[in-house]
């Protein structure tokens, strides 16, 4: 599919998502420190976007690939549109920073000062602090006329200084790297209930005379580069996967410059000199009205002690009452499946599941996939301990998890030393699935216990991302889980699965069959509905399928947090929403009416080409009726939200939903564990009505005959 009429460019859709994050920074309903956090997230999002997405497009242009994307834009046209949109967004970001955030922070008790606003006492204190704590760490580099310009690291802050020697001669350029080991905000001595800070680069600029004696300061500017970090790995390389990955990590330090950030007040002569030295085209230049790299707001402002009243109210995650009983977690799971919706539900039971498995003498084997884990993950010592106790421990750690590659390689080595069987990933595809299998010897034979989830095994992000997971000892799921690990360790799809669905082998086909089943029901005059919750929707084939289902009369409702490339058709059957709030919405949930016998799946996979074609992902059915109902009610609540929900319009713009009426703030209600009984389930299942005269027939099952009929042309 290549049609601007039905498809929105992926990159421009992402920029619109970042705009919704920026809108939260501007939302006065959010406390000031949280608004600072959102403004920081806008910057960190843009960093990764330029390193990966813009870097990929730059590489395509450099090698002469001009094929248009499904929206009809060539890589060159995409880069042009991206840079226009980003400049506009960055201008809005800094307007928010200067005009509203800084005054709000000042009113709440924190002020970020400039050198001109310092008192004499503060200047004296900074003078001593500079000599003792800053100057010994600085390493300026003077660049003479015949010297090659040094290779500057990406995402590092530098100060370029133009100097004139007392002995005469042409002006000289010096580069001062701002040490990343030092805090970006220097906190000044403060009075009761107040906090004052100044940026590190401003302090350095105050004392250039000490750093460059016998030289006059003609002008200076901060600068920051972003480099392309998107490199293609060769799966057929003679080197091992881990060696190939280490090569790619090293390449990042000298990747092509894809963005140059300068303050708008940078002197023109210095700007031109820097751009010539960096061989940077003006198209990559972004100038800002304020300090570079606003991620310092997250690291050094939003977390300041003493400002709890200016943040979200802390919360304590819930724990299922069945898990409060002092008994083995395996016995609890045998009593029925356990469902978790993090961070509203505690992540501790998942950690407990692995820890108990490590120490239980009846556990014979533990198998787990790890994609991103925290820097001090409690899972690693538990898995190592299990191996040291003689259990069979198999861990697939994906060493290609972007920006976590080095830490994952280190985890691999630690686990190998402990005796675990470690797999670095499947060479052809990334493994993005989230699954843990525990095999336990019991009185009636071996039993498999399985955790399946939508998010990473990361105890840190589990407090900030919403994700769903299930603990089960269902025998069919357990047998499928064992077969799944045989697939990833054997690297071939030869083990039949009955209920778990794996990409890239079968997930696309199974999803299309179910969407087409709903379309067939609608055409026959029978009730139908599709509800999808994902992070991103960019797969052209899946977009075409849901659009055609909507045209056939199926009510399709989608909660897409970030990228959504589907244009809204002229009928009202396809509706796309997005929630951006306190927590990052991360679950993947697929629901189908199925003739009244609702099918519900949770998954690790978004609806993107990479997830369905190039990654090993899992999609598992929710079999417990009570858990099905809870998930449906959660989605119904989120689709009723009139505080943080946006709707995609036919103009491709997102608009906040109507805030009239009783306020419904889904995330806050889930935190307070108030899932209203009065939720209108029709908000989640906008089920199509039965046509007059249509026979009420049993649900359309995916029998083999149905597979053959509905699957015609799927693959």
JOTABEL-V352482 format. One record per pair of residues at least 12 apart in sequence whose ideal C-beta (glycine too) atoms are under 8 Angstrom apart, sorted by sequence separation. I is the first residue (numbers start at 1). J is the second residue. D is the distance in Angstrom with one decimal. If there is no record, write none. Layout:
i,j,d
I,J,D
I,J,D
This chain:
i,j,d
161,173,7.3
185,197,4.3
186,198,5.3
208,220,7.2
233,245,7.2
262,274,7.6
354,366,7.0
383,395,6.0
412,424,6.1
437,449,7.4
438,450,7.6
455,467,3.1
483,495,3.7
493,505,4.7
518,530,5.3
546,558,7.4
564,576,5.5
589,601,7.1
590,602,8.0
605,617,3.6
645,657,4.9
25,38,3.8
160,173,6.4
161,174,4.7
185,198,7.3
186,199,7.5
322,335,6.6
399,412,6.7
437,450,5.5
454,467,4.8
455,468,7.9
483,496,7.1
484,497,6.9
589,602,5.6
590,603,6.6
604,617,4.9
605,618,7.6
24,38,4.4
25,39,4.1
61,75,5.1
160,174,7.4
161,175,7.7
185,199,6.3
186,200,5.9
260,274,7.9
322,336,7.9
354,368,7.3
397,411,5.7
436,450,6.9
453,467,6.1
454,468,5.0
455,469,7.4
483,497,5.6
532,546,7.5
564,578,7.3
588,602,6.7
589,603,7.6
603,617,6.6
604,618,5.4
605,619,6.3
60,75,4.2
61,76,5.5
160,175,5.8
161,176,6.4
184,199,6.4
185,200,7.1
205,220,6.2
233,248,6.3
260,275,7.1
323,338,7.3
368,383,7.1
397,412,5.1
409,424,8.0
435,450,6.8
436,451,4.3
453,468,6.7
454,469,6.9
487,502,6.9
515,530,6.0
587,602,6.7
588,603,4.3
603,618,6.5
604,619,7.8
642,657,5.4
22,38,7.3
159,175,7.4
160,176,7.9
184,200,5.3
322,338,7.0
435,451,6.9
453,469,3.4
484,500,6.1
514,530,7.8
530,546,6.7
558,574,7.6
560,576,5.8
562,578,7.6
588,604,6.7
603,619,3.9
641,657,7.5
642,658,6.4
643,659,6.8
21,38,5.8
22,39,7.4
25,42,6.6
158,175,5.4
159,176,4.4
183,200,7.0
186,203,5.6
231,248,4.7
366,383,6.7
435,452,5.6
452,469,6.5
453,470,7.5
480,497,4.6
483,500,8.0
556,573,6.1
558,575,7.1
560,577,7.4
561,578,5.7
588,605,6.0
602,619,7.6
603,620,7.2
642,659,5.1
57,75,4.6
61,79,6.9
158,176,6.6
182,200,5.9
260,278,6.7
320,338,5.9
397,415,7.5
434,452,6.9
435,453,7.7
451,469,6.1
452,470,5.4
480,498,6.0
484,502,6.4
551,569,6.6
555,573,5.4
556,574,4.7
557,575,5.3
558,576,4.9
559,577,5.3
560,578,5.8
561,579,6.6
588,606,6.2
601,619,5.1
602,620,6.3
642,660,7.6
158,177,5.5
159,178,6.6
434,453,4.2
451,470,7.2
479,498,7.5
480,499,5.6
481,500,6.9
530,549,6.3
547,566,6.6
550,569,6.0
554,573,6.3
556,575,7.2
558,577,7.0
559,578,7.1
561,580,7.2
601,620,6.4
642,661,6.8
21,41,5.5
22,42,5.1
157,177,7.7
158,178,6.6
231,251,5.3
260,280,5.0
320,340,8.0
329,349,7.1
366,386,5.4
395,415,5.6
434,454,6.7
451,471,5.2
452,472,7.5
480,500,4.0
546,566,6.9
551,571,6.7
553,573,6.6
555,575,8.0
557,577,7.6
559,579,6.6
601,621,5.6
602,622,6.3
643,663,6.0
21,42,5.4
57,78,5.6
58,79,7.0
140,161,7.6
142,163,7.7
156,177,6.4
157,178,4.1
201,222,5.4
231,252,7.6
257,278,6.3
266,287,7.2
434,455,6.4
436,457,7.6
450,471,7.4
528,549,8.0
537,558,6.7
550,571,6.3
600,621,7.1
601,622,6.7
642,663,6.5
643,664,6.8
644,665,6.6
645,666,7.8
57,79,5.3
156,178,7.4
178,200,6.0
393,415,7.7
434,456,6.6
449,471,7.2
450,472,5.5
476,498,5.6
477,499,6.0
543,565,6.2
547,569,5.9
551,573,7.4
599,621,7.0
600,622,4.2
642,664,5.2
643,665,4.2
644,666,7.0
152,175,7.6
157,180,7.9
178,201,5.5
229,252,4.5
257,280,5.9
262,285,6.7
264,287,4.4
329,352,5.8
355,378,7.3
363,386,7.5
434,457,6.8
449,472,7.5
450,473,7.3
476,499,5.3
477,500,6.7
537,560,4.9
543,566,4.5
550,573,3.8
561,584,7.4
641,664,5.3
643,666,8.0
644,667,6.7
18,42,5.9
21,45,6.7
156,180,6.7
231,255,7.5
260,284,5.4
262,286,7.7
263,287,6.8
264,288,6.4
329,353,5.7
358,382,4.5
449,473,4.9
450,474,7.6
530,554,5.8
532,556,7.5
534,558,7.5
536,560,6.8
550,574,3.9
561,585,4.3
640,664,4.9
641,665,6.5
54,79,6.9
57,82,7.6
145,170,7.1
150,175,6.7
227,252,6.7
259,284,5.5
260,285,5.1
261,286,5.3
262,287,5.3
263,288,6.1
264,289,5.2
317,342,7.3
320,345,7.2
354,379,5.6
357,382,7.9
358,383,6.9
366,391,6.1
370,395,6.3
395,420,5.4
397,422,6.4
399,424,4.8
400,425,6.0
448,473,6.8
452,477,7.6
528,553,7.1
529,554,6.7
530,555,7.5
531,556,7.9
532,557,7.5
533,558,7.4
534,559,7.6
535,560,7.5
536,561,7.6
538,563,5.4
540,565,7.7
561,586,7.5
641,666,4.1
178,204,6.9
227,253,7.7
229,255,5.8
258,284,6.2
260,286,7.1
261,287,7.7
262,288,7.7
263,289,7.8
317,343,5.6
318,344,6.4
319,345,7.2
323,349,5.4
330,356,7.2
359,385,7.3
365,391,6.2
366,392,7.6
367,393,7.7
368,394,7.6
369,395,7.8
370,396,7.0
393,419,7.4
394,420,7.2
395,421,7.3
396,422,7.9
397,423,7.4
398,424,7.9
399,425,5.6
447,473,5.8
528,554,4.6
529,555,5.2
530,556,4.7
531,557,5.0
532,558,4.6
533,559,4.2
534,560,5.7
535,561,5.1
536,562,5.0
537,563,6.8
538,564,7.8
559,585,7.4
640,666,7.3
18,45,5.1
157,184,8.0
227,254,7.4
228,255,3.9
257,284,6.5
259,286,6.2
261,288,6.4
263,290,7.3
317,344,6.3
318,345,5.5
319,346,4.9
329,356,5.2
351,378,5.5
355,382,4.7
358,385,4.9
359,386,7.9
364,391,6.4
365,392,4.0
366,393,5.1
367,394,4.4
368,395,5.4
369,396,4.7
370,397,4.8
371,398,5.0
393,420,4.4
394,421,4.6
395,422,5.4
396,423,4.3
397,424,6.6
398,425,4.8
448,475,7.4
450,477,5.5
515,542,8.0
522,549,7.3
528,555,7.3
529,556,7.8
530,557,7.3
531,558,7.5
532,559,7.2
533,560,7.8
534,561,7.5
535,562,5.4
536,563,4.1
537,564,4.9
538,565,4.5
547,574,6.4
637,664,7.3
18,46,6.8
54,82,6.4
144,172,6.8
176,204,6.4
227,255,3.9
228,256,4.6
263,291,7.6
315,343,7.9
317,345,5.9
318,346,6.6
328,356,6.8
351,379,6.8
354,382,4.9
358,386,3.7
363,391,6.0
364,392,6.4
365,393,7.3
366,394,7.5
367,395,7.6
368,396,7.4
370,398,7.1
387,415,7.5
393,421,6.6
395,423,7.2
397,425,7.4
447,475,7.9
450,478,5.6
529,557,7.6
532,560,7.7
535,563,7.9
536,564,7.4
537,565,6.4
546,574,6.5
600,628,4.8
638,666,4.5
143,172,7.0
227,256,6.5
228,257,8.0
263,292,6.7
317,346,4.0
319,348,7.1
320,349,7.3
323,352,7.9
354,383,7.0
357,386,6.7
365,394,7.3
369,398,7.5
372,401,5.4
392,421,7.4
394,423,7.1
396,425,6.7
401,430,7.6
448,477,7.8
449,478,7.1
452,481,8.0
512,541,7.5
516,545,7.1
519,548,6.6
523,552,5.3
537,566,6.0
590,619,7.1
602,631,7.6
637,666,4.9
142,172,6.0
143,173,4.8
227,257,5.8
228,258,5.3
262,292,7.8
317,347,7.4
319,349,6.9
330,360,7.3
359,389,7.6
371,401,5.1
384,414,6.9
388,418,5.9
400,430,5.4
448,478,2.8
512,542,7.5
515,545,4.7
519,549,4.3
522,552,4.8
523,553,6.9
598,628,6.3
18,49,7.5
142,173,7.7
143,174,6.7
226,257,7.2
227,258,6.6
261,292,5.1
351,382,7.7
358,389,7.1
380,411,6.0
384,415,6.1
387,418,4.9
388,419,6.1
447,478,7.1
448,479,6.9
450,481,4.7
511,542,6.8
515,546,6.2
518,549,5.8
522,553,3.7
600,631,5.7
142,174,4.8
143,175,6.7
225,257,5.3
226,258,5.5
261,293,7.5
328,360,7.4
372,404,5.1
375,407,6.8
383,415,6.1
387,419,3.9
398,430,5.7
522,554,4.7
600,632,7.2
637,669,6.4
141,174,6.4
226,259,3.9
358,391,7.3
371,404,7.9
385,418,7.8
387,420,4.6
398,431,5.0
448,481,6.1
508,541,7.3
512,545,5.5
516,549,7.4
519,552,4.2
521,554,7.7
637,670,7.2
15,49,7.9
140,174,5.1
141,175,4.9
225,259,7.1
226,260,7.9
373,407,8.0
377,411,7.8
380,414,6.3
384,418,3.4
398,432,7.1
448,482,6.3
508,542,7.6
511,545,7.9
515,549,5.2
519,553,7.9
598,632,7.1
14,49,6.5
140,175,7.0
141,176,7.7
176,211,7.2
225,260,5.9
226,261,7.6
373,408,7.9
380,415,6.7
383,418,7.5
384,419,7.8
396,431,5.5
434,469,7.6
519,554,5.6
140,176,4.7
224,260,7.7
225,261,7.7
384,420,6.7
518,554,4.7
634,670,7.2
139,176,7.8
223,260,6.9
224,261,4.4
383,420,5.9
11,49,7.9
138,176,6.1
139,177,6.6
174,212,6.9
223,261,6.9
370,408,7.5
373,411,6.9
637,675,6.3
14,53,7.1
138,177,7.9
223,262,5.6
515,554,7.9
637,676,7.2
640,679,6.6
46,86,6.8
222,262,7.5
591,631,7.7
640,680,7.1
138,179,7.0
221,262,6.0
222,263,6.0
370,411,7.3
437,478,7.3
591,632,6.9
634,675,7.3
11,53,5.7
137,179,4.7
159,201,5.9
221,263,6.0
589,631,6.3
633,675,5.8
637,679,5.8
11,54,8.0
46,89,8.0
172,215,7.9
223,266,8.0
439,482,7.6
636,679,4.6
640,683,5.2
46,90,7.5
137,181,7.0
157,201,6.4
178,222,7.9
221,265,7.8
437,481,4.4
591,635,7.3
636,680,6.9
639,683,4.6
134,179,8.0
137,182,6.4
159,204,6.2
221,266,3.9
437,482,6.5
563,608,7.8
636,681,5.4
639,684,5.4
11,57,7.6
159,205,6.8
221,267,6.9
435,481,6.2
589,635,6.7
633,679,5.8
42,89,7.7
161,208,6.4
167,214,7.9
171,218,5.7
636,683,5.2
134,182,6.7
166,214,4.8
219,267,4.4
437,485,6.3
633,681,7.5
636,684,3.9
133,182,7.4
163,212,5.7
165,214,7.0
166,215,6.6
221,270,5.6
435,484,6.7
632,681,6.7
635,684,4.6
43,93,7.5
165,215,5.5
166,216,7.2
219,269,7.6
220,270,7.5
221,271,7.2
535,585,7.4
42,93,5.5
161,212,7.1
164,215,6.4
165,216,8.0
219,270,5.4
223,274,6.3
433,484,7.6
535,586,6.3
163,215,4.4
164,216,4.3
533,585,7.8
632,684,5.8
163,216,6.8
221,274,7.6
225,278,7.5
535,588,7.0
632,685,7.3
39,93,6.5
163,217,6.4
164,218,5.5
533,587,5.9
534,588,5.1
162,217,7.7
163,218,6.5
533,588,6.6
161,217,6.6
162,218,4.3
533,589,4.3
39,96,6.5
129,186,6.8
162,219,4.7
431,488,6.1
532,589,7.4
533,590,7.9
39,97,6.1
161,219,7.7
162,220,6.8
531,589,7.6
532,590,5.8
10,69,6.9
161,220,4.4
531,590,7.7
532,591,7.6
579,638,6.1
9,69,6.2
126,186,7.2
160,220,6.4
371,431,7.3
531,591,4.1
10,71,7.9
159,220,5.7
160,221,5.5
371,432,5.9
530,591,7.3
531,592,7.9
9,71,4.2
39,101,6.1
126,188,7.5
159,221,7.2
160,222,7.9
369,431,5.7
426,488,5.9
529,591,7.7
530,592,5.9
577,639,6.6
579,641,6.2
581,643,7.9
7,70,4.4
8,71,6.1
125,188,6.7
159,222,5.6
160,223,5.7
371,434,7.2
428,491,7.7
529,592,7.3
530,593,7.5
581,644,4.0
7,71,4.7
9,73,5.5
125,189,6.1
158,222,7.0
159,223,7.7
369,433,5.4
427,491,7.5
529,593,4.0
543,607,8.0
580,644,6.2
36,101,6.1
157,222,6.1
158,223,5.3
369,434,6.5
423,488,6.9
426,491,5.5
528,593,5.3
542,607,4.7
579,644,5.2
2,68,6.3
35,101,5.8
122,188,5.5
134,200,7.3
138,204,6.9
157,223,7.9
158,224,7.1
369,435,5.5
423,489,6.2
527,593,5.9
579,645,5.2
580,646,7.1
2,69,7.8
3,70,7.3
4,71,5.2
11,78,5.7
15,82,7.0
22,89,6.7
122,189,7.8
157,224,5.6
368,435,7.2
369,436,7.8
578,645,7.2
579,646,7.5
2,70,5.2
3,71,7.8
4,72,4.7
25,93,7.6
156,224,7.0
224,292,4.7
368,436,4.5
527,595,7.3
539,607,5.0
577,645,5.4
578,646,4.6
1,70,5.4
2,71,7.7
3,72,7.0
9,78,6.4
12,81,6.1
32,101,7.3
35,104,6.7
36,105,6.7
134,203,6.4
155,224,7.0
156,225,7.6
222,291,7.3
223,292,7.4
224,293,5.8
367,436,7.2
368,437,7.4
433,502,7.7
526,595,6.8
527,596,6.8
537,606,7.2
538,607,7.3
539,608,5.6
540,609,7.8
577,646,6.5
578,647,7.9
2,72,5.9
11,81,7.7
12,82,7.2
15,85,4.8
19,89,6.0
22,92,6.4
26,96,5.2
134,204,6.7
155,225,7.6
222,292,5.2
366,436,7.3
367,437,4.4
536,606,4.5
537,607,4.7
538,608,4.8
539,609,5.2
542,612,7.4
577,647,5.4
578,648,7.2
11,82,5.4
15,86,6.5
18,89,6.6
22,93,5.8
25,96,5.7
140,211,5.9
154,225,5.4
155,226,6.4
366,437,7.3
535,606,4.9
536,607,7.2
537,608,7.4
538,609,7.0
576,647,7.0
577,648,7.4
9,81,7.2
32,104,4.4
33,105,7.8
126,198,7.2
135,207,7.3
140,212,7.1
153,225,7.6
154,226,5.5
365,437,7.6
366,438,5.5
367,439,7.9
521,593,7.3
534,606,4.7
536,608,5.3
539,611,7.9
575,647,7.0
576,648,4.0
12,85,6.2
19,92,7.9
32,105,5.4
112,185,7.2
130,203,5.9
138,211,6.3
152,225,5.4
154,227,3.7
365,438,7.4
366,439,7.8
534,607,5.4
539,612,5.9
15,89,6.3
22,96,6.9
26,100,6.7
122,196,7.6
129,203,7.7
130,204,7.9
365,439,4.2
518,592,6.0
521,595,6.6
32,107,7.6
33,108,7.5
113,188,7.4
135,210,6.4
154,229,7.5
363,438,5.9
364,439,5.1
429,504,6.5
517,592,7.2
518,593,6.2
532,607,7.3
25,101,7.0
32,108,4.7
130,206,7.4
135,211,6.8
363,439,7.1
364,440,6.8
514,590,7.7
518,594,7.9
559,635,7.1
578,654,6.4
126,203,5.8
130,207,5.1
363,440,5.0
364,441,5.8
515,592,7.8
517,594,7.3
362,440,5.2
363,441,7.8
379,457,5.9
514,592,4.9
131,210,7.6
362,441,4.9
511,590,6.9
559,638,6.3
118,198,7.2
126,206,6.9
127,207,7.3
130,210,7.5
360,440,6.9
362,442,6.8
377,457,7.5
514,594,7.8
559,639,6.9
568,648,5.9
570,650,7.5
577,657,7.5
357,438,4.4
377,458,7.3
378,459,6.6
568,649,6.7
354,436,6.6
364,446,7.4
377,459,6.6
557,639,6.6
568,650,4.7
111,194,7.7
113,196,5.8
115,198,7.3
123,206,7.7
353,436,7.0
357,440,7.7
373,456,6.8
567,650,7.4
109,193,5.8
110,194,7.6
111,195,7.5
113,197,6.9
114,198,7.4
372,456,4.4
373,457,5.7
374,458,5.1
564,648,6.2
581,665,8.0
583,667,5.8
109,194,5.3
110,195,4.5
111,196,5.3
112,197,5.5
113,198,4.9
353,438,7.3
371,456,5.2
373,458,5.3
374,459,5.3
375,460,7.8
514,599,6.9
567,652,6.8
581,666,7.9
582,667,5.4
109,195,6.1
110,196,7.6
111,197,7.6
112,198,7.1
350,436,8.0
370,456,7.8
371,457,7.7
372,458,5.4
374,460,4.1
581,667,4.8
582,668,7.8
110,197,7.3
112,199,7.1
115,202,5.6
370,457,5.7
374,461,7.5
579,666,6.9
598,685,7.8
114,202,6.6
560,648,8.0
579,667,7.7
368,457,7.2
372,461,7.4
115,205,7.2
201,291,7.4
115,206,5.3
394,485,6.5
199,291,5.6
357,449,7.7
396,488,5.7
593,685,6.6
396,489,7.7
591,684,7.7
591,685,7.6
593,687,5.9
394,489,6.8
353,449,7.5
507,603,7.8
511,607,7.8
199,296,7.5
154,252,7.2
353,451,6.0
507,605,6.2
154,253,7.5
153,253,6.4
173,273,6.6
501,601,7.6
154,255,7.1
350,451,6.1
511,612,8.0
151,253,7.5
503,605,5.8
533,635,6.4
595,697,7.8
597,699,4.9
51,154,7.2
151,254,6.1
197,300,7.6
350,453,7.7
595,698,6.4
596,699,6.1
173,277,7.7
197,301,7.7
508,612,4.5
531,635,6.3
595,699,2.3
162,267,7.7
507,612,5.9
508,613,7.5
533,638,7.9
594,699,5.3
595,700,5.7
594,700,7.3
162,269,7.7
350,457,7.1
47,155,6.1
162,270,5.5
330,438,7.8
351,459,6.4
503,611,6.4
504,612,6.4
511,619,7.8
195,304,6.0
503,612,5.2
504,613,5.2
510,619,7.3
160,270,6.4
330,440,6.2
503,613,7.6
504,614,6.4
507,617,6.3
162,273,7.8
185,296,6.2
195,306,7.0
504,615,6.9
575,686,7.8
184,296,4.1
195,307,7.7
347,459,5.6
350,462,8.0
503,615,6.3
504,616,7.3
507,619,5.4
193,306,7.9
340,453,7.8
342,455,7.0
503,616,6.8
504,617,8.0
160,274,5.8
367,481,7.8
502,616,6.6
503,617,4.3
184,299,6.8
185,300,4.1
347,462,3.8
502,617,7.0
183,299,7.9
184,300,5.5
185,301,6.6
333,449,5.8
347,463,7.5
502,618,6.1
503,619,7.6
183,300,5.7
466,583,4.9
501,618,7.3
502,619,7.8
353,471,6.4
367,485,4.7
465,583,6.4
466,584,7.1
500,618,6.0
501,619,4.3
330,449,6.0
343,462,6.0
350,469,6.7
369,488,7.5
464,583,6.0
465,584,4.8
466,585,5.4
467,586,5.0
468,587,4.6
500,619,7.4
501,620,7.4
342,462,4.7
343,463,5.0
464,584,6.2
465,585,8.0
466,586,5.6
467,587,5.5
500,620,5.3
342,463,7.9
343,464,6.9
350,471,7.8
465,586,4.3
466,587,6.1
468,589,6.9
499,620,7.0
343,465,7.4
344,466,7.6
349,471,7.3
499,621,5.6
342,465,7.2
343,466,6.8
342,466,6.6
341,466,6.8
342,467,4.9
152,278,7.7
341,467,7.6
342,468,7.7
341,468,5.5
342,469,7.2
557,684,6.9
149,277,4.2
340,468,6.7
488,616,6.1
149,278,6.8
339,468,7.3
340,469,4.6
487,616,7.9
557,686,5.9
339,469,7.6
340,470,7.4
555,685,7.8
339,470,5.6
340,471,7.7
455,586,5.3
555,686,3.6
338,470,6.9
454,586,6.5
455,587,7.4
470,602,7.0
555,687,6.6
337,470,5.7
338,471,4.3
454,587,4.4
469,602,7.7
555,688,5.6
143,277,8.0
337,471,6.7
338,472,7.7
454,588,5.2
468,602,5.1
484,618,7.1
554,688,6.3
157,292,6.3
337,472,4.5
454,589,7.6
553,688,5.4
157,293,6.2
337,474,7.2
155,293,7.6
333,471,5.2
333,472,6.8
334,473,5.7
333,473,5.1
329,471,7.9
330,473,7.6
477,620,6.8
317,463,7.9
477,623,7.8
454,602,5.4
453,602,7.5
454,603,6.5
474,623,6.4
452,602,7.0
454,604,6.0
470,620,7.4
453,604,7.4
472,623,7.9
470,622,6.9
531,684,5.8
245,399,5.0
531,685,6.6
245,400,6.2
249,405,5.7
529,685,4.8
242,399,5.8
248,405,7.6
249,406,6.2
470,627,6.9
529,686,6.2
241,399,6.4
529,687,4.7
241,400,7.9
528,687,6.9
529,688,6.8
245,405,5.5
527,687,4.8
528,688,4.9
527,688,5.7
526,688,8.0
527,689,7.2
246,409,7.2
468,631,7.2
527,690,6.0
245,409,6.9
526,690,6.3
525,690,6.0
452,618,6.6
522,688,5.3
525,691,3.2
233,400,7.1
242,409,6.0
521,688,8.0
452,620,4.8
525,693,7.5
526,694,6.2
59,228,6.6
525,694,3.1
58,228,5.9
242,412,7.2
434,604,5.0
524,694,6.6
526,696,7.8
59,230,6.6
433,604,4.9
526,697,6.9
55,227,7.6
56,228,7.9
432,604,5.5
55,228,3.2
229,402,7.9
432,605,7.2
524,697,7.9
54,228,7.7
55,229,6.1
56,230,4.5
229,403,8.0
526,700,7.9
51,226,6.0
55,230,4.1
50,226,4.5
51,227,6.9
51,228,6.7
52,229,6.4
53,230,7.8
51,229,4.3
52,230,5.1
47,226,6.4
51,230,7.1
245,424,7.9
432,611,7.0
521,700,5.8
430,610,8.0
520,700,6.4
242,424,5.2
241,424,4.8
432,615,4.6
433,616,5.7
435,618,5.9
517,700,5.0
240,424,7.6
241,425,5.9
430,614,7.0
431,615,7.2
432,616,6.6
433,617,5.4
434,618,7.1
429,614,5.4
430,615,4.9
431,616,4.4
432,617,5.4
433,618,4.1
517,702,7.0
241,427,5.6
429,615,5.5
430,616,7.2
429,616,5.3
514,702,7.6
112,301,7.6
513,702,6.1
517,706,7.4
426,616,6.1
520,710,6.7
98,289,6.3
110,301,6.9
98,290,6.0
235,427,4.5
97,290,5.6
235,428,5.2
513,706,8.0
517,710,5.8
62,256,7.5
94,288,5.3
95,289,7.6
110,304,6.4
513,707,6.6
516,710,4.9
94,289,4.5
516,711,7.9
90,286,6.0
94,290,5.0
105,301,7.2
59,256,7.7
97,294,6.6
109,306,7.9
110,307,6.9
513,710,5.3
58,256,6.0
90,288,6.1
91,289,7.6
109,307,6.9
513,711,5.6
516,714,7.7
87,286,6.2
108,307,6.7
512,711,7.6
55,255,6.8
58,258,5.5
83,283,6.2
86,286,7.0
55,256,7.2
83,284,7.8
93,294,7.3
108,309,8.0
109,310,7.8
466,667,7.7
513,714,6.7
108,310,4.7
509,711,6.7
512,714,4.9
55,258,5.4
80,283,8.0
54,258,4.9
79,283,7.8
54,259,7.2
509,714,5.4
508,714,8.0
509,715,5.9
51,258,7.4
50,258,5.2
50,259,4.8
343,583,6.4
341,587,7.8
47,295,7.5
43,293,6.4
43,294,4.3
44,295,5.0
42,294,7.3
43,295,5.0
40,294,5.6
44,298,7.4
39,294,5.8
40,295,5.0
40,296,7.4
40,297,4.0
41,298,7.1
39,297,5.7
40,298,3.6
40,299,7.7
37,297,6.9
36,297,4.3
37,298,5.5
36,298,7.4
40,302,6.9
36,301,5.2
37,302,4.3
36,302,4.7
33,301,7.2
34,302,7.1
33,302,4.7
312,582,5.8
33,304,7.4
33,307,5.5
34,310,7.9
33,310,4.4
34,311,5.9
31,309,7.7
32,310,4.8
33,311,4.7
34,312,5.8
31,310,4.8
31,311,5.4
31,312,6.5
339,624,7.4
337,623,7.3
337,624,4.5
336,624,6.9
339,627,4.4
337,627,6.1
339,630,6.2
339,631,7.7
341,634,6.5
344,670,4.7
344,671,6.1
341,670,7.2
344,673,7.2
52,402,7.0
48,403,7.6
318,673,6.0
315,671,5.1
70,540,4.6
71,565,7.3
70,565,7.1
13,538,7.6
10,538,4.9
7,540,6.4
7,543,6.6
6,543,7.0
6,544,7.3
1,540,4.2
1,541,7.3
6,547,6.3
1,543,7.3
1,544,5.5
17,561,7.4
17,562,4.4
17,563,6.4
14,562,6.5
34,582,7.5
13,562,7.9
14,563,5.0
13,563,4.7
13,564,5.7
13,565,5.7
10,563,5.7
10,565,5.5
8,564,7.1
9,565,7.2
24,580,5.8
8,565,4.7
23,580,7.4
24,581,7.1
7,565,5.4
8,566,7.1
20,578,6.4
7,566,7.4
8,567,5.8
21,580,6.0
6,566,7.5
7,567,6.5
20,580,4.5
6,567,5.3
17,578,7.2
5,567,6.8
6,569,8.0
17,580,7.8
29,643,7.7
20,646,6.0
20,654,6.2
19,654,7.8
16,652,7.7
16,653,7.5
16,654,6.1
8,652,5.6
